[in-house]
């Protein structure tokens, strides 16, 4: 049976008057690449530290492979952790940094060197084993931290914003290598990030955190295409979803005086709702709603138009930057099959028939 299942039940954590986690539940499957995604202060790093044993909850239970480890010390949890700042020992060589956890485990000396070389080869730094961290680039330091984490072949691989100190190009390259490494190791990886693109590309599943709560758990596809609430819709996507006040009557949706028939009837009695639509699902339509072009943003391969529909700002992604002059009227329409509906009060998603 695969190892590395993590189960969090009713985890509550307070730091003074600040509630860091509000009774969260989470079930992470063996060999899953699971992302904890959210803005700063949302509780994702606190959750990771709980799993690692660096913090303990005020309430709740943490299980790894069915065993209660809520108060077990980190050394007894068979985990390895990669921190944002890499936490390498500056006075040690790369070889000694990677070997350190094996020495702590009292592995026989004859077995340490081949294990260190294997780990270094996996992350392509075998030629740097004689150097010290200060002689390495940021990307090489990060690989050293990864090698030190994987050398023990732990059942849990915990990563706290491991790519955030790298430049953009190196981040993209390392992201691909990290996913391939996790698959090759066949290990459960739990990855903390505020970068939704990282979470979307790396994760098998993800949990979206906000203010100590988990708003949604699902695959990247589920979270992106069926956000559970206005808060998730407003966070996921670059840029995030447009959210506009609307009125619902049966399958008729009215936005800014313009009515449209939805392809499936919403499971909702009607009245005031919030309509969500991605910028890529807004299009120019001569028969559409008149908007005023406020600002064009050139993104290279595409452009982002900032439009005012009455007092509401709407973002639209277009293929060409030749988008007209600011202040010009741009008629727009929404792709009806891609519209999301939310309750205006609770913010919860309104399912359509068949969802």
N, C-alpha and C positions, 0 to 999 in steps of 0.2 A: 504494500500500500504506500502511495506517495506521501511524503512527509512535508510539513510546513503549513498545515491549516491553522489559521489564527481566528479566534472567536472572542469578540469583545461584547460584554453584556452589561448594560446600564452603567457605563463609565461616566463618573461625575468628578470634576476636578475644579477646585477653587484656589486661587492665589490671592490671599487677603480678601478684598472686596470684589475681585475680578473673577467671574465664573468663566473658566477656560473651556470646559466641556460640560454639556448639559445632557447627561444620561444617554450617551450614544451607544448604539448597537452596530456591530459590523461583523461580517463573516467572510474571511478571505480564504480562498481555496488553495490546496497544494499546487505548487509550480505555476501559480498565477502571477502575472506582472500587474500589480494593483497600485494605482496612483491615488494619493490624498491631495486633492486640488482645492485651493482657496486663497484668498488674499491674506496679507499679513495679519496676525492676530486672530485667525479664524479657528484655531485649535488643531491644525493638521500636524504641526511639529510636536505639540504636546502629546498627541495620540501616538506618534512614532516613538517618542521617549518612553511612554508607558509600555509599549510593546517591547522596547529594548531593556526595560527595567531601570532606566535612569530616573524616572519619576514613578510614584505610586498613586493610584486613584484614591479619592476620598470615599467613593462608593463604586461598586461594580466588580466584575470578575474578568480576568484575562486568561484565556486558555490557548495553549499551543499543542496541537495534536491531542486534544481532549484532556490535557493535564493542566491543572490550575497553577499558573505561574505568577499570579497577581503580585505576590510579595517575594518572589524568587529573585536572587541577585542576578545581574546581567551574565555573569560567568556560567550560570547553570542553565541558560536558555538556548544555547547553541545558535547564537546569532552573530552576524558581523555587521558593522555599521560604517558607512562612509559619510563623513560630515562635509558641510559646505566649505569649510576652510582646510579640509584634508587631514588636519591634526597629525602631521608627520613629525617625527623626532629629528630636529635639525642637525644634531651632532652625530647621527647614525647614517651609514650609507643606505642606499636603496635596498641592498641585500639584507641588511640588518633590520630595516623597517619592516620589510615583508616577513622576515623570520621571527619577528618579536612575538606574535601570538602563538607560534608553535613552541617557542622557548617557554612561554608562560604555561602552555599545556604540558611541558616536560616531555616533548617528543624526543626520541633518541637522535643524537647529533647526526648520525649517518643518514637519517631520513629527511632532515631539515633541508639540506642543500638541494637535492633533486626536487623537493616540493616547491621551494622558492623559485628555482629556475622554471619549472612548469607554469607557475602562476605568472611570472614575469613574461614568459613567452606568450601566454594567452592574451596579454594586453600590450604586447609588442614593446617591452622595455628591457629585454634580456641583455641588451648591449649597454645598459645604463646602470647595472647593478653596483658598480664601484663608485658611483657618484653620490654626493649628498643632496638633499632636497633643494638647498640654495643654488645648486648648479643646474637645476632643471627648469624648464618652462612650466607655465601653469598647466598645460595639457599633460605634460609628463608627470608632474606632481599628482594630478588627478588619477593617472593610470597607476602610479605607485600605490595610492590609497586604495584603488580597486583591487590591485594584486594582493595587498595585505588583507583585504576583506575576504577574498575568495580562497586564499591559501589553505585555510582550515576546512574548506568545503562545508560551510554551515548549512543548516536547513532553512534559515531565514537571512535574507540579504536586505538590510535596511539602508535607504539612501535619502539623505536630507539635503535637498537642493544641490546635488553634486555637480551640476553643470553651470551654476549661476556665475562662477568666477571666470568662465572661459569666454573668449570673444565669439561673435555670432557664427562665423564660419566653422570654427572648431567645435562649437556646441552642436551644430547640425551633424558633423562627422561623428562625434563621440556618441551622440544619441543613437545612431544606427548601430555602432559597435556595442553599446550597452545592451540593446535589445538582443543582439546576436549572442552576446556573452551569457545573458540570463537563460536563453534557450539551451545553449550548449551545456551550461552547468545544471540545468534541470532543477532549479531552485526557486522557491517563492521569493519574489522581490516586492518590497513595499517602498514606494517612491513618493517623497514629499516634493511638491512644486507649486509655485504660484503661476507658472507659465502653462496656459491651457493648451498651447500647441504641443509642448512636451508631453503633457498628459494624454492628449488625443492620439499622438503618434506612437507612444510607448505602451500604453496600458491595454491590458485585456479588459479590465473593468476599472472604474474609478468611483470615488466618493467625493461629492462637492460639499465643501465645508463653508459655513458662514456663521460668525459670531458664536462659536462653540456648538453648533448644530450641524448635523449632516442633512443637507437638503435633498440629495438624490444619490442613489447608487445605481450604476448600470454600465453597459458598454459605452465607449465613446460615441458610437452611432446612436444609441438610445438617448443619451444625455443631450446630444446636439439636436437630434431630430424630434425628440419628444420631451422637452424640458418639463419637469414636474411642477414648476411654479414660475411666477414672474421673476423672482430673485435669480433662479438658475438661468432663465432666458436672458436676463440683463447682464449676466456674467460670462456666459459661454458664447464664443463667436468673436471674430475680430474683423470689423467692429461687431458688437453684439446686436441682438435682434432689435428692430424698431418696435416700440410698444405704443399703441395709439388708443385713445378712448373710442368706444363703439357702442352701438345698441343692437341687441339681438332680439328677433321676433321669429320664433320657429327656426326655419333655415335661412331667414333673411338677415343679413348683417349690414348695418349702416355705419359708414365712416365718413365724417365730414360732409354729411348730406348726400353721400353717394351710396346707393344700395346695391348689394350683390347677393346672389343665391349660392349658398355653400353646397359643395358636392354631397355632403352627408349631414344629417341633422345633428346638432349638438345635444348632448345629454344635459340640458339646462332649461329652466323655466323661462328664461329670457330676461330682458331689461339691460341695465348698463353692464358692459363687460370691457375687457382690455383685449385688443387684437394685437398679435405679434406677427411680424413678417421679417425674414432675413433681408439684408441689403441686396443680396444676389437674386432675390425673388421679387424685386421691384423693377418695373420696366417702363420705358417711355411708350405712351399710347396716345395718339392724337385725340381719341375720344375719352381720355381719362380725366383724373382730377387735376385742376390747375395748381401748380406749386411754384414757388419763387426760388430761383437758384441763389443760395447764400454763399457757398464756397465750393470750389473744385479742388480735390487733392489728387495729384498725379502719383500713382503707385508704380509706374513703369509699365507693367503688362496690362494694367487696368487703371481705372480712375474711380474715385469715390466722390459722389455728388452729395453735398449737404443742401437739402431742400426744405423750405418751410411750407407745410400744408396748414394754412391758417396760422395758429400759434405753435403747432407741433413740428419739431425737427424730424425729418425723415432722411435716412442715409440710403443711397442707391449705388450699387456697384455696376459700372459700365465697362465695356471692353476698350473703348477708345477714349483718349483724353480730350478729344475735340468736342467739348461738352457745352459750348455756348458761353455767353458772357454772364457775369454775376448780376443779379437783379432780373434776369430774363425769366419768362414764364416757361415752365417745363411741365407738360401734361404727363401724369404717371398712372399706372394701374398695378395691381398686385396679382401675382399668380395665385389664383383662387385655391388650387390644390395644396398650396404650401402654407396656408394661413393657420396660425395657432390662436386659440382662445383661452383666456384666463378669467377667473372670477376677480372682479375689481376689488372686492373687500379682502378676501382671504389670500388672493394671489394664486390660488391653486389652478392647475390645468383643467380645462373643461374638455372631457373626451368627446370625440365625434362618434356617431354610430359605427359600431364594428371595432372600436379601439379597445 
